[in-house]
Each structure stands twice: as structure tokens, then as C-alpha cells.
Amino acid sequence: MVVCGDDGLAHRLAAELRGVYREQVALVVPPAGRLGGRQPVVGRARAASAALIDRVVTAVNRGNGGSLDGTSPSGAGERVVEAAEPTETVLAEVGVERAAALALVYDDDETNIRAALTARRLNPRLRLVLRLYNRRLGQHIEELLDQAAELAGGGGAADRAGADVSTTVLSDADTTAPALVATALVGTSKVVDADGLLLRAVERRPPRPGEVADPGLCTLALLSATSNDPAGEEGSEDDSGDQAPRLLPDAAAVAEATGRGTVVLEQVSYSGTPLPARRGGVPPFASLFSRRLRWSLAGLVAATVALAVVLALVTDDDPLHATYVTLLDLFAINEPAHHESTGRQVLQLLSGLVGLLLLPVLLAAVLEALGTFRTASALRKPPRGLGGHVVLLGLGKIGTRVLTRLRELHIPVVCVEADPEARGMPVARRLRVPVVMGDVTQEGVLEAAKIHRADALLALTSEDTTNLEAVLYARSVRPDLRAVLRLYDDDFAKAVYRTLRTAHPLALTRSRSVSHLAAPAFAVAMMGRQILGAIPVERRVLLFAAVGVGGHPQLEGRTVGEAFRAGAWRVLALDTAAVRAGGGGGGAEEVPGAGLVWDLPDTYVLRAEDRVVLAATRRGLAELLGRRARSAT
């Protein structure tokens, strides 16, 4: 496996492949002086050599008895190569021609695309995993590289299928945004929607005495015993014991876990074709006029109706004709009522007065409508009286995806951004989200975002110190504020979490590492499978994937109940569309979600031609998707 990148995701991905999947890894990173940020501590081992010889660093082993060639008896070796860019020479040096998969996770999309085209030319049978922020461009690049592999493969279709040649385009922003949103908001659903398959899970608090909790379709996880306590410890990857969170528990464990929160699966269905995005250029009609102006117009209309009714009663006229005469008097185009009754003359004078009042109101309506259209593309300011909202710091890649997700949930948001040319500024204008321009570390910026009346703070800038300073200042303004920090590496995130928890025991604090949340999806893609999604369970990650039963002895020939392994994987649904499309043969076309059977009985026997949707832990999915032992060459 070859991993090329310039930030913490590359190091975390290499550690995931090495530690969880037991793969040999070649890691290509920029020279130490050109790294985008400091190298995080990942896994239980890290690159330990600082003196570099000919740009190649000796492999570092996780296990014992490592050798100098970068391998270990367990196959879990890592070779680190320093290079400014993944050029053709660098890719050839790390052995792309002989590699099984290549992950390009640079922060720049253009660098990843250029390297992917070069790697596909060097090895048409190479499995590629790209990190791209641009979704539409990613779809086109994926199709282009797959077509290039098919044309240059030389072998038959069966050979290409056996080699599992594929291109997968992922975005760390799309992977981590739902997790960050779910962490910041209590009671929101964790939704996985990919390739038409919709899975919805929700975190539930422990039931009160006398209440019966809804079990949903199944229980995906038991939260740690202290997770509902603001001062409680969040369970981490390495925690064990009765107090730690438990992923995919069996029925006995769920029955015994009293007083603990749960994550339950509520829905497994086919989401269908997504609706087209609504154009954001024209504001809604209600936003054209202010509330005061709308009330003024309503008052004038009511006065006009009242005058017409009184005129019909005084003159004993038809109501429609009385309304017509009232409008003529209103616009001052009727004949004077010289020889009419006194009541008719008084009504004509009142109608003229209402007409005079109508002129400034109409002028104000025109001016307000023009101003609304003029400022439709401008940034809004936080309205007066705003409360119960989420303050979002940073509109970069991660912040933009989180903003979109929050607005999809109809949650009020106020953004804070220092760069007027930030990536998410056009999105904020299109969604008409209030934005406060300024450095969050400067006094008065968070106050302008109404932090004292906010429900949660999401600090998602690219600077750890900025995020930490913003949270500390916000806590000084409101000690019970719920805060979520984006930090560079997971070890630093845990250290900050413990400190803030001790300093503010009455407030909910969560710290998250983006690389820690995104790495499992990239690792599974390098193993030849694309996970449907991932949901966070405290500091752990639960993965969803669609897997063919054939070739997996842990599933094939077993019943659903027998195939379930607590703490590793669980079959959630049977996808019958792939079997129908391929007639039960090996060339089945994969159409996830088109024909789901989610209420499978425990006695159903899984066949080789079946394709199932399952939930799995990182190590459980690694055991299922682990490659066969390499033959000696």
C-alpha cells in the first residue's frame, strides 16, 4: 500500500493500514520543513527517524523483530519517503508498479489528480483512492480513470475483476461533517446516505424510571457509563472494561446495560433520487418586505374593506359597487360628493385620507424590495433577539460542509470568518446565513455572533490555537456552553478534552480530530471496498459497508444469527437488487439500496450470491476484508 499526502490524514491512514489491516505501507510526505503542519502521533508507532539518507527513511515496525528492509514478520512495516510532490520518479521509487493500492490525500485537488493520472499510466491495474473536495469533478475523474484502466488493462473482464481495479474519490470534509454536527447537537439523527441507501441512527439517553426505551431495528452501540455526565470521561479507542462504550453489543449485553445511553438504528431504506438543489438567487417573497411594512399594508387593506362595508350600509348599495366607489375615492379619481348625504361625504374624506397614507407605504415597499434584491448576495448580520443557535467558526473545507449539514437540519447558524475570500463565503450567501467578519481571537467578535445566547460552539478553523482560544473565551462568557473543537491530531484532542472537562465540569466539551474520523473510510477504500458511511460513537467509529457474501467464510453458509459477531460486525439488510441484476452470477451489477430486505430473520441462511449491508467496527471490517496471505516471489 502506498500513501501520499501532506497533512495528518496521510499519517493516520498509514497507521490505520499498518495497525488494523496489517499491511505493508510506503508513506510519501513532504520534507520536514515543508509539511503543512506538525506530524501527529498516530497509532502506537510513528516514524522515529529524523536523519534521512537519500530521501528514504528506514521502515518502522509495530511488532517485534523488524528487519532493515522495512518489513516485519507480521507484514506491518512502514517505509517513509520524503518528496515535495508525487512525481513520476517518486511514484516509481516507492514501487507503484507493484503496489496493490495508492491513496493520494494531499490537501490540493490538482496535485491529487495529476499524481493519479501518472500512477494510472504506470500501473493500469492499480487501485486508486483520491481525496477531492470538488464532488462533481471527482465523479468525472473517477469515470475517466476507470475507463483508462479498462482500456490499458490488456486482460479480460474476469482478470480485471479479480484484480479489483477501481478508482474511489472521497472527501474528508463529507466524511467528518455529519460526525461533527452530531457531536454538537443533542438528539440529532446520525444519517448515512450513499448510493441511494439511507441508514438513520439516533443517540438516545438512558430511559427514566418507568419508561420503556424504543429499541429501534437494532442496538448499534452502548455508550460509556459516564457519557451523559458533562464531567464524564469519553470512551476512546483503547478503553476497555464495563464503563467503556461497546460497539455492536449482543442482546444479553443490552439487557444488562441499565442506565446507559444507546445508539439505535431507526431506518434502513432506499432514499431514491435526490431532489435538485433550489436556486438561491431569488429570495422568498416573505423576505422582500419587513414585518413592520407588512403590518402597515395589512392595516390599510383592512381600512379599505371597512370603508366599503360602511358605504354599502349607508347608501344601501351593492357591496361590489360600494367597493368600486371606495377605491375610486381612495385613488382620488371619483367625482366630489357635493349633493350627496353627509355620511357619504364623510366616507369620501376618510377614503382620501387612507389614500394619502397608502402613498408612503407603497414607496417604502418599492424601496425595501429593491434593497432586498440588492443585498441578496451580501452577507447578513445576526438579527436582534437571535438565540438557541450554533456559532460556527471557520468556513474552510470542513466548516463549509458542516454549515450545509446544519442548514439541511433547519438549525439556525451564525458563522465567524476572518477571510472574506474563504471557500464557504459563497455558500453562506446562498443559504442567507448571518456571517460576522473578523478574527475570532479579537474582543467583540464572538459577542457580535450572540455567543451568550447560543446553544453550541463549533470551532473548526485550521489553527489549533485559534480553536482553543475561542473556546476558552466563549467559556468565560458562558461557562455552560456546549463546545466542539477541531484539532489536528487525536492525542492532542484527548488532552484538551480532559483539561476543559476538569476546568468546566458543568459544560459538555467534545474535541475531535478530522484525520481520526476520516481515516477509516480511506483505509477501507484502499482494501477494495467503499464504505457507505461512518457514524461516531464517542471517540470510536462505526462503519457501514455493502459486502458480497461469497468468499467470506464468516458469512457464507451461516444464518444471520450465526454470522453476527458481537463487537465486530452485524448484518443489517440484504440487498437483492445485485442478485437480480446479475442473475445470481459473478457479473452482478451493484445497485445498493434498490431492493433492501432489512427485517431478515435470524434463521435466514446467507448464500454466496447474496450481498448484505452490515455495520462493523474498524477491526471487524479489517478481518472481513483482509487480503489473502501473499505468496512468496
VMD Tcl script that draws the C-alpha trace (Angstrom):
set ca {
  {0.00 0.00 0.00}
  {1.28 3.47 -0.94}
  {0.00 6.60 0.82}
  {0.92 10.09 -0.40}
  {-0.14 13.21 1.50}
  {0.93 16.39 3.23}
  {-1.05 16.51 6.47}
  {-2.25 14.44 9.39}
  {-4.65 12.35 7.29}
  {-1.73 10.68 5.50}
  {-0.06 9.67 8.78}
  {-3.33 8.50 10.29}
  {-4.19 6.48 7.15}
  {-0.79 4.81 7.14}
  {-1.21 3.90 10.80}
  {-4.70 2.53 10.09}
  {-3.44 0.28 7.28}
  {-0.45 -0.85 9.30}
  {-2.09 -1.32 12.68}
  {-5.60 -2.51 11.78}
  {-5.17 -4.23 8.42}
  {-1.56 -5.44 8.96}
  {-0.44 -4.14 5.56}
  {2.99 -3.06 4.37}
  {2.87 0.68 3.77}
  {5.04 3.16 1.86}
  {4.35 6.71 3.03}
  {5.30 9.70 0.86}
  {5.33 13.04 2.69}
  {6.93 16.44 2.01}
  {10.29 17.22 3.64}
  {10.08 18.15 7.31}
  {10.40 21.88 6.63}
  {7.55 21.89 4.10}
  {4.87 20.00 5.98}
  {1.53 21.76 6.17}
  {1.50 21.20 9.93}
  {3.21 19.21 12.59}
  {3.22 15.46 12.31}
  {0.70 13.96 14.74}
  {1.14 10.93 16.92}
  {-0.86 8.18 15.22}
  {-1.41 4.61 16.40}
  {1.10 3.09 18.77}
  {4.02 3.61 16.49}
  {5.26 6.60 14.46}
  {8.11 7.41 12.13}
  {11.01 7.66 14.57}
  {13.98 8.50 12.33}
  {14.83 12.18 11.86}
  {18.09 11.73 9.92}
  {17.21 10.95 6.32}
  {19.50 9.12 3.87}
  {18.83 9.67 0.16}
  {15.27 10.82 0.90}
  {14.32 7.35 2.13}
  {13.74 6.69 5.83}
  {14.12 3.21 7.20}
  {10.87 1.40 7.98}
  {9.46 1.50 11.48}
  {7.78 -1.65 12.80}
  {4.86 -2.05 15.11}
  {5.75 -5.61 16.01}
  {8.95 -7.16 17.28}
  {11.83 -8.47 15.22}
  {11.62 -5.93 12.40}
  {14.21 -6.10 9.64}
  {16.09 -3.39 7.81}
  {14.16 -3.83 4.57}
  {11.06 -2.25 6.03}
  {9.10 -5.40 6.73}
  {8.29 -7.36 9.83}
  {7.16 -10.92 10.46}
  {3.58 -9.66 10.73}
  {3.81 -7.71 7.49}
  {3.10 -4.47 9.31}
  {6.04 -2.35 8.11}
  {6.19 1.28 7.04}
  {8.63 2.94 4.66}
  {8.73 6.73 4.67}
  {9.88 8.70 1.62}
  {10.33 12.44 1.64}
  {9.39 14.24 -1.57}
  {7.97 17.67 -2.29}
  {5.47 16.30 -4.84}
  {4.42 12.83 -6.02}
  {6.21 12.97 -9.36}
  {6.66 10.01 -11.69}
  {10.16 9.39 -10.30}
  {8.90 9.35 -6.71}
  {5.99 7.05 -7.53}
  {8.34 4.66 -9.33}
  {10.74 4.71 -6.38}
  {8.08 3.63 -3.88}
  {7.03 0.79 -6.19}
  {3.69 1.88 -7.60}
  {4.15 -0.64 -10.43}
  {3.99 -3.45 -7.86}
  {1.62 -1.87 -5.33}
  {-1.91 -3.08 -4.68}
  {-3.36 0.37 -3.92}
  {-2.39 4.04 -3.88}
  {-4.00 6.75 -1.76}
  {-3.49 10.39 -2.75}
  {-4.63 12.55 0.16}
  {-2.93 15.90 -0.48}
  {-4.90 18.95 0.51}
  {-4.70 20.29 -3.06}
  {-7.08 18.67 -5.56}
  {-4.88 19.41 -8.55}
  {-1.90 17.61 -7.00}
  {-4.00 14.50 -6.38}
  {-5.42 14.48 -9.93}
  {-2.00 14.92 -11.55}
  {-0.50 12.12 -9.48}
  {-3.49 9.84 -10.16}
  {-3.11 10.21 -13.92}
  {0.60 9.43 -13.65}
  {0.02 6.41 -11.42}
  {-2.67 5.01 -13.72}
  {-0.23 5.21 -16.61}
  {2.50 3.46 -14.60}
  {0.18 0.69 -13.35}
  {-3.22 0.29 -15.06}
  {-4.19 -2.42 -12.54}
  {-3.57 -0.19 -9.52}
  {-6.43 0.56 -7.11}
  {-6.65 4.34 -6.63}
  {-8.14 6.32 -3.75}
  {-8.27 10.10 -4.19}
  {-9.10 12.89 -1.78}
  {-11.03 15.57 -3.66}
  {-13.19 18.35 -2.28}
  {-14.97 19.11 -5.57}
  {-17.72 16.49 -5.81}
  {-18.65 16.99 -9.46}
  {-15.04 16.97 -10.61}
  {-14.46 13.85 -8.52}
  {-17.22 11.96 -10.36}
  {-15.71 12.82 -13.74}
  {-12.18 11.93 -12.64}
  {-13.39 8.60 -11.23}
  {-15.04 7.68 -14.54}
  {-12.00 8.82 -16.54}
  {-9.51 6.77 -14.53}
  {-11.72 3.69 -14.58}
  {-12.02 3.93 -18.36}
  {-8.24 4.31 -18.65}
  {-7.75 1.19 -16.53}
  {-10.21 -0.77 -18.66}
  {-8.56 0.24 -21.93}
  {-4.99 -0.26 -20.73}
  {-5.60 -3.42 -18.69}
  {-4.96 -5.79 -21.56}
  {-6.61 -8.71 -19.75}
  {-10.17 -9.89 -19.92}
  {-13.00 -8.61 -17.83}
  {-12.54 -11.50 -15.44}
  {-8.90 -10.60 -14.90}
  {-9.76 -7.00 -14.17}
  {-12.48 -8.03 -11.76}
  {-10.11 -10.38 -10.00}
  {-7.54 -7.63 -9.65}
  {-10.24 -5.34 -8.20}
  {-9.13 -2.38 -10.30}
  {-11.15 0.62 -9.22}
  {-10.97 4.33 -8.53}
  {-12.59 5.79 -5.43}
  {-12.95 9.50 -4.81}
  {-13.58 10.54 -1.20}
  {-13.73 13.81 0.70}
  {-12.62 14.09 4.29}
  {-14.98 17.04 4.65}
  {-18.01 14.97 3.61}
  {-16.93 12.11 5.88}
  {-16.44 14.17 9.02}
  {-19.19 16.81 8.71}
  {-22.05 14.54 9.92}
  {-19.93 13.42 12.87}
  {-19.12 16.98 13.92}
  {-22.75 18.06 13.59}
  {-23.99 15.09 15.60}
  {-21.41 15.81 18.30}
  {-22.52 19.42 18.64}
  {-26.26 18.77 18.75}
  {-28.01 16.59 21.29}
  {-30.73 14.32 19.94}
  {-29.98 14.74 16.23}
  {-30.02 11.73 13.97}
  {-26.84 10.30 12.52}
  {-27.66 9.76 8.85}
  {-25.71 7.70 6.32}
  {-26.91 8.36 2.77}
  {-24.76 6.92 -0.02}
  {-25.58 5.41 -3.41}
  {-29.28 5.57 -2.66}
  {-29.03 3.71 0.64}
  {-30.34 5.55 3.68}
  {-29.49 4.45 7.20}
  {-30.61 6.54 10.14}
  {-29.30 6.05 13.67}
  {-30.04 8.14 16.73}
  {-28.34 8.56 20.09}
  {-30.74 8.08 22.98}
  {-30.33 8.94 26.61}
  {-31.00 6.33 29.30}
  {-34.74 5.86 29.95}
  {-36.16 7.32 33.13}
  {-37.63 5.05 35.78}
  {-40.86 3.60 34.46}
  {-40.07 4.42 30.82}
  {-39.52 1.78 28.15}
  {-36.91 2.74 25.56}
  {-37.73 2.12 21.90}
  {-35.15 -0.44 20.71}
  {-35.47 0.54 17.05}
  {-34.40 -2.01 14.47}
  {-31.32 -2.95 16.48}
  {-28.89 -1.52 19.02}
  {-25.66 -0.44 17.36}
  {-23.74 0.66 20.44}
  {-23.84 1.17 24.18}
  {-22.41 4.49 25.28}
  {-19.94 4.70 28.10}
  {-21.39 4.84 31.59}
  {-20.28 8.47 32.02}
  {-21.10 9.78 28.54}
  {-24.28 11.54 29.71}
  {-22.45 13.28 32.54}
  {-20.96 16.60 31.39}
  {-17.91 15.92 33.52}
  {-17.71 12.27 32.48}
  {-14.93 10.65 30.52}
  {-15.50 9.87 26.86}
  {-14.52 6.35 25.85}
  {-11.55 6.16 23.49}
  {-10.36 3.56 21.05}
  {-8.18 1.79 23.57}
  {-10.55 1.88 26.55}
  {-11.90 -1.42 27.79}
  {-13.94 -2.62 30.71}
  {-17.50 -2.29 31.83}
  {-17.52 1.53 31.75}
  {-16.26 1.87 28.16}
  {-18.54 2.17 25.11}
  {-19.40 -1.12 23.41}
  {-19.97 -1.32 19.68}
  {-22.43 -3.88 18.26}
  {-23.40 -5.48 21.59}
  {-25.44 -8.67 21.79}
  {-28.90 -8.89 23.34}
  {-27.58 -10.00 26.72}
  {-25.22 -7.00 26.96}
  {-28.04 -4.61 26.04}
  {-30.33 -6.11 28.69}
  {-27.66 -5.82 31.38}
  {-26.66 -2.24 30.49}
  {-29.09 -0.28 32.62}
  {-28.69 3.46 32.93}
  {-26.54 3.79 29.80}
  {-27.29 5.65 26.61}
  {-27.59 3.77 23.35}
  {-27.19 4.32 19.61}
  {-30.04 2.53 17.82}
  {-30.77 2.02 14.14}
  {-34.10 3.57 13.24}
  {-34.36 3.12 9.49}
  {-32.82 1.25 6.58}
  {-34.42 2.20 3.28}
  {-33.90 3.34 -0.29}
  {-33.65 7.10 -0.38}
  {-34.39 7.43 -4.10}
  {-33.12 10.12 -6.44}
  {-32.06 13.27 -4.56}
  {-34.08 16.37 -5.22}
  {-32.41 19.08 -7.32}
  {-30.89 21.91 -5.36}
  {-33.06 25.02 -5.10}
  {-31.70 28.12 -6.72}
  {-30.59 30.68 -4.22}
  {-30.60 33.81 -6.40}
  {-34.20 34.92 -5.72}
  {-35.14 35.43 -2.06}
  {-38.53 34.19 -0.84}
  {-41.47 36.58 -1.07}
  {-41.80 36.94 2.69}
  {-38.24 38.31 2.90}
  {-38.92 41.11 0.40}
  {-40.72 43.28 2.97}
  {-40.05 43.90 6.62}
  {-42.51 42.81 9.26}
  {-43.47 46.41 10.08}
  {-44.24 47.14 6.44}
  {-46.35 44.01 6.10}
  {-48.41 45.06 9.10}
  {-48.85 48.54 7.59}
  {-50.14 47.09 4.34}
  {-52.49 44.79 6.22}
  {-53.87 47.76 8.18}
  {-54.56 49.76 5.02}
  {-56.31 46.81 3.39}
  {-58.46 46.37 6.50}
  {-59.34 50.09 6.50}
  {-60.34 49.90 2.83}
  {-62.59 46.91 3.46}
  {-64.18 48.65 6.44}
  {-64.90 51.78 4.39}
  {-66.50 49.70 1.64}
  {-68.73 47.89 4.14}
  {-69.83 51.15 5.80}
  {-70.52 52.74 2.40}
  {-72.69 49.79 1.40}
  {-74.69 50.15 4.63}
  {-75.05 53.95 4.43}
  {-76.09 54.16 0.79}
  {-77.82 50.75 0.63}
  {-75.64 49.97 -2.40}
  {-74.44 46.65 -3.80}
  {-71.24 45.51 -1.95}
  {-69.22 45.15 -5.16}
  {-70.26 48.58 -6.41}
  {-69.58 50.07 -2.97}
  {-66.06 48.59 -3.04}
  {-65.51 50.04 -6.51}
  {-66.62 53.50 -5.41}
  {-64.39 53.28 -2.30}
  {-61.35 52.51 -4.45}
  {-62.16 55.46 -6.72}
  {-62.28 57.72 -3.67}
  {-59.08 56.12 -2.36}
  {-57.16 56.97 -5.52}
  {-58.83 60.43 -5.75}
  {-60.36 59.81 -9.19}
  {-64.07 59.98 -8.24}
  {-66.38 62.97 -8.53}
  {-66.81 65.09 -5.35}
  {-69.93 64.21 -3.39}
  {-71.39 67.75 -3.31}
  {-75.03 66.81 -3.40}
  {-74.73 63.53 -1.51}
  {-75.66 62.82 2.07}
  {-73.42 63.83 4.96}
  {-72.47 60.24 5.64}
  {-71.37 59.76 2.03}
  {-69.25 62.92 2.16}
  {-67.55 61.85 5.41}
  {-66.74 58.45 3.90}
  {-65.24 60.09 0.83}
  {-62.98 62.24 3.00}
  {-61.88 59.22 5.02}
  {-61.16 57.30 1.82}
  {-58.98 60.15 0.57}
  {-57.09 60.18 3.87}
  {-56.43 56.45 3.57}
  {-55.24 57.09 0.01}
  {-52.73 59.64 1.29}
  {-51.45 57.11 3.82}
  {-51.13 54.49 1.08}
  {-48.63 56.54 -0.96}
  {-45.69 56.42 1.51}
  {-46.39 52.75 2.25}
  {-46.20 51.84 -1.44}
  {-42.99 53.85 -1.81}
  {-41.48 52.07 1.19}
  {-42.47 48.70 -0.29}
  {-40.71 49.51 -3.56}
  {-37.57 50.68 -1.79}
  {-37.46 47.66 0.51}
  {-37.91 45.24 -2.39}
  {-35.09 46.91 -4.33}
  {-32.88 46.81 -1.26}
  {-33.64 43.14 -0.69}
  {-32.67 42.21 -4.24}
  {-29.55 44.39 -4.00}
  {-28.41 42.70 -0.79}
  {-29.44 39.16 -1.75}
  {-25.79 38.34 -2.44}
  {-24.46 40.30 0.55}
  {-23.67 38.88 3.95}
  {-26.38 39.04 6.55}
  {-25.82 40.21 10.09}
  {-27.12 38.30 13.11}
  {-30.69 39.51 13.73}
  {-31.74 41.03 17.01}
  {-33.12 38.64 19.56}
  {-31.41 35.63 18.00}
  {-30.94 32.74 20.44}
  {-30.64 28.98 20.57}
  {-28.36 28.96 17.54}
  {-24.99 27.37 16.72}
  {-21.90 29.56 16.33}
  {-19.63 28.13 13.62}
  {-16.02 29.33 13.48}
  {-14.26 28.89 10.16}
  {-15.64 28.47 6.64}
  {-12.93 26.32 5.12}
  {-13.46 22.86 3.66}
  {-14.74 21.29 6.87}
  {-16.69 24.33 8.02}
  {-18.49 24.66 4.69}
  {-19.71 21.06 4.75}
  {-20.79 21.42 8.39}
  {-22.68 24.62 7.56}
  {-24.54 22.87 4.73}
  {-25.41 19.98 7.01}
  {-26.72 22.27 9.77}
  {-28.96 24.15 7.35}
  {-30.30 20.84 6.00}
  {-31.41 20.13 9.57}
  {-33.00 23.62 9.75}
  {-30.76 24.66 12.63}
  {-30.04 28.42 12.96}
  {-26.35 29.21 12.45}
  {-24.12 32.26 12.81}
  {-20.71 31.99 11.13}
  {-17.49 33.76 12.05}
  {-14.79 34.11 9.41}
  {-11.73 36.35 9.11}
  {-11.03 35.79 5.39}
  {-13.56 37.43 3.04}
  {-12.37 35.10 0.26}
  {-12.84 31.90 2.27}
  {-14.19 28.86 0.45}
  {-17.50 28.87 2.31}
  {-18.43 32.54 1.84}
  {-20.47 31.95 -1.37}
  {-22.29 29.10 0.37}
  {-23.15 31.35 3.31}
  {-24.51 33.99 0.93}
  {-26.56 31.43 -0.97}
  {-28.03 29.98 2.22}
  {-28.53 33.50 3.66}
  {-26.69 32.62 6.86}
  {-25.54 35.51 9.10}
  {-21.75 35.97 9.00}
  {-19.59 38.03 11.34}
  {-16.37 39.13 9.63}
  {-13.37 39.35 11.94}
  {-10.69 37.49 13.82}
  {-12.32 35.32 16.43}
  {-9.46 35.99 18.83}
  {-10.27 39.72 18.84}
  {-12.55 41.09 21.53}
  {-16.13 41.68 20.48}
  {-16.27 39.21 17.58}
  {-17.90 36.38 19.48}
  {-20.22 38.85 21.19}
  {-21.36 40.01 17.76}
  {-22.21 36.38 16.98}
  {-24.51 36.34 20.05}
  {-22.37 33.72 21.82}
  {-24.07 34.49 25.14}
  {-27.39 33.19 23.74}
  {-26.03 30.32 21.63}
  {-26.64 26.64 22.30}
  {-23.32 25.35 20.92}
  {-19.97 26.47 19.56}
  {-18.21 24.66 16.70}
  {-14.56 25.77 16.40}
  {-13.47 24.41 13.00}
  {-10.68 26.71 11.85}
  {-7.42 25.21 10.63}
  {-5.44 26.55 13.60}
  {-5.48 24.59 16.85}
  {-4.54 27.61 18.95}
  {-7.35 29.69 17.43}
  {-9.93 26.99 18.14}
  {-8.68 26.54 21.69}
  {-8.55 30.28 22.40}
  {-12.07 30.77 21.04}
  {-13.48 28.01 23.22}
  {-11.73 29.30 26.33}
  {-13.00 32.83 25.72}
  {-16.53 31.58 25.00}
  {-16.48 29.62 28.25}
  {-15.53 32.78 30.12}
  {-18.64 34.44 28.68}
  {-20.91 31.44 29.15}
  {-19.50 28.62 31.31}
  {-22.23 26.09 30.39}
  {-21.82 26.45 26.62}
  {-21.56 23.18 24.65}
  {-18.31 23.32 22.68}
  {-16.77 21.14 19.96}
  {-13.19 21.69 18.81}
  {-11.50 20.56 15.63}
  {-7.91 19.67 16.50}
  {-5.02 18.39 14.41}
  {-4.30 15.02 16.00}
  {-6.31 12.76 18.24}
  {-3.83 12.67 21.15}
  {-3.90 16.46 21.44}
  {-7.70 16.37 21.16}
  {-7.95 13.99 24.10}
  {-5.56 16.12 26.19}
  {-7.56 19.28 25.51}
  {-10.81 17.46 26.28}
  {-9.59 16.27 29.68}
  {-8.35 19.75 30.62}
  {-11.55 21.53 29.60}
  {-13.66 18.88 31.30}
  {-11.80 19.46 34.55}
  {-11.96 23.26 34.29}
  {-15.66 23.33 33.32}
  {-17.33 20.28 34.85}
  {-20.87 21.57 34.23}
  {-20.44 22.06 30.47}
  {-20.34 19.50 27.69}
  {-16.99 19.58 25.89}
  {-16.02 17.42 22.92}
  {-12.80 17.51 20.93}
  {-12.50 15.80 17.56}
  {-9.66 15.06 15.15}
  {-10.67 15.24 11.49}
  {-7.98 12.77 10.42}
  {-9.16 10.29 13.05}
  {-12.74 10.46 11.76}
  {-11.84 10.28 8.05}
  {-9.03 7.69 8.01}
  {-11.24 4.55 8.33}
  {-13.17 5.41 5.14}
  {-9.96 5.88 3.14}
  {-8.46 2.68 4.55}
  {-11.49 0.58 3.60}
  {-11.41 2.08 0.08}
  {-7.77 1.01 -0.27}
  {-8.80 -2.52 0.64}
  {-11.12 -2.55 -2.38}
  {-14.39 -1.60 -0.71}
  {-16.11 1.72 -0.32}
  {-17.93 2.11 2.95}
  {-21.38 3.60 2.76}
  {-20.69 5.84 5.71}
  {-19.50 6.10 9.27}
  {-21.02 7.38 12.48}
  {-19.09 8.44 15.58}
  {-19.69 6.68 18.87}
  {-17.85 8.90 21.33}
  {-14.19 8.50 20.30}
  {-14.82 5.38 18.23}
  {-16.15 4.96 14.71}
  {-18.80 2.52 13.46}
  {-18.65 1.73 9.74}
  {-21.38 0.70 7.29}
  {-20.46 -1.28 4.17}
  {-22.08 -3.39 1.45}
  {-20.24 -6.73 1.16}
  {-20.73 -9.76 -1.06}
  {-21.18 -12.93 0.97}
  {-19.19 -15.10 -1.43}
  {-15.57 -15.61 -0.42}
  {-16.19 -14.74 3.24}
  {-16.36 -17.92 5.34}
  {-17.51 -15.84 8.33}
  {-20.76 -15.17 6.41}
  {-21.26 -17.77 3.69}
  {-23.43 -20.74 4.67}
  {-24.27 -19.27 8.06}
  {-27.54 -17.94 9.36}
  {-27.89 -14.25 10.14}
  {-27.80 -15.05 13.84}
  {-24.68 -17.21 13.49}
  {-22.92 -14.61 11.31}
  {-23.35 -11.91 13.95}
  {-20.19 -11.40 15.98}
  {-20.56 -9.06 18.93}
  {-18.08 -6.22 18.83}
  {-17.06 -6.96 15.23}
  {-19.89 -6.96 12.66}
  {-23.63 -7.36 12.28}
  {-25.76 -7.99 9.17}
  {-28.40 -5.25 8.85}
  {-30.07 -5.85 5.49}
  {-30.00 -7.98 2.35}
  {-29.56 -6.18 -0.97}
  {-31.47 -8.26 -3.52}
  {-31.01 -5.88 -6.47}
  {-27.46 -7.03 -7.22}
  {-28.58 -10.66 -7.36}
  {-31.44 -9.86 -9.74}
  {-29.24 -7.69 -11.97}
  {-26.63 -10.41 -12.42}
  {-28.91 -13.41 -12.35}
  {-27.05 -14.79 -9.37}
  {-23.79 -14.96 -11.30}
  {-20.48 -13.33 -10.73}
  {-21.19 -10.38 -13.01}
  {-23.93 -8.86 -10.91}
  {-24.32 -5.16 -11.26}
  {-24.12 -3.45 -7.88}
  {-27.12 -1.28 -7.17}
  {-27.08 -0.58 -3.41}
  {-30.38 0.15 -1.80}
  {-32.59 -0.60 -4.82}
  {-34.04 -3.76 -3.23}
  {-33.45 -3.97 0.51}
  {-34.77 -6.62 2.87}
  {-33.95 -5.24 6.32}
  {-36.16 -7.41 8.53}
  {-34.12 -10.57 7.99}
  {-34.92 -13.41 10.40}
  {-32.02 -14.82 12.37}
  {-32.64 -18.19 10.67}
  {-32.02 -16.89 7.13}
  {-29.01 -18.67 5.59}
  {-26.62 -16.36 3.73}
  {-25.75 -17.64 0.25}
  {-22.65 -16.97 -1.81}
  {-24.57 -14.82 -4.31}
  {-26.10 -12.62 -1.59}
  {-24.95 -9.09 -0.94}
  {-25.53 -7.71 2.53}
  {-25.32 -4.34 4.25}
  {-23.55 -4.64 7.56}
  {-22.32 -2.50 10.42}
  {-18.79 -3.23 11.57}
  {-16.02 -1.93 13.74}
  {-12.70 -0.99 12.19}
  {-11.01 -4.22 13.22}
  {-14.06 -6.30 12.40}
  {-14.21 -4.94 8.86}
  {-10.46 -5.43 8.54}
  {-10.91 -9.11 9.38}
  {-13.64 -9.48 6.78}
  {-11.85 -7.59 4.01}
  {-8.30 -8.65 4.84}
  {-6.31 -9.73 1.82}
  {-5.18 -13.32 1.42}
  {-1.65 -14.15 2.51}
  {0.90 -13.07 -0.06}
  {2.69 -15.81 -1.97}
  {6.49 -15.73 -1.99}
  {8.05 -14.36 -5.14}
}
mol new
graphics top color blue
foreach p $ca { graphics top sphere $p radius 0.5 }
foreach p [lrange $ca 0 end-1] q [lrange $ca 1 end] { graphics top cylinder $p $q radius 0.2 }
display resetview
